[in-house]
Amino acid sequence: MILYRISKFDRKFSLEYTKEYTKLYQEFFGIIDTEAGRANGRTNTLDGEYDGYAECVKTIFDPQVITVTQLVEYLFEVIDPYSINKQGIDKGEKYRTGIYSETTVHLNEASCYINNRQDRDDIAVEVKPLTNYVKSADEHQDRLDRCPDDYYHIPKDLLLKYKY
């Protein structure tokens, strides 16, 4: 998840994890926009060999409505925070779970949430600065709307839990 904060002074901030979360995050009040992408790869292109990126959802939100802690709580509902390089049947380094931001305060709040959990020693979610972001191809944007019967490792009832 990549976090971008939106305020009256700037229109940016973000959180992290994969393409199917895009629709889910947009259902939460305070989420302005989401975009499927790749975080912390070594290149700025979608072409070529795997470059170390993590699949992610760039999340633009209004911090006067929703906090980073609340976003991380929602993230923990839909991921397996104990898995390493895996979500559902998807396996590999690009499926690792993480929270990435260019804003240190966001990373500190996410780390604090994790460190305050009793299961903190078992959690495999990385919290790191966002060093690179590349928007995913159009086929990965708004995937739930376009392919509602596709495979998603999030149960349908959970996908619809926050729908108005």
C-alpha angles and dihedrals in degrees: 000000000000117000127216120176120214122207140155088270101044136017101214144095137112152196130195153248139085140323101267091061091065094085093041094054093049089061092065118093108246096035107119099183144338134205132188112237151135123270129207100356120150097241138049095227137086090214127087134029125337108287103193099275127148118223107244149167116237104219121199111194144168108244090201088066105031132020132219088246091057091048091051090048089054091047090053089054093060104035134058099244091194099056121101118215092343143092118175109320092336111104134180141074093287088063094059114125120240147149115228132182141158087222117083093204090061092050091048092051092049091048091048091053091052095043091052093057119098090226093051094123091058097047115109098188111125120218111201142149115271106247100167137011130188123182112237121241118280091257088069096050118097089355096162091057093048099038108026093161095049122113115280123169090217112088113246093239090057091047089056097039096100098034111126 
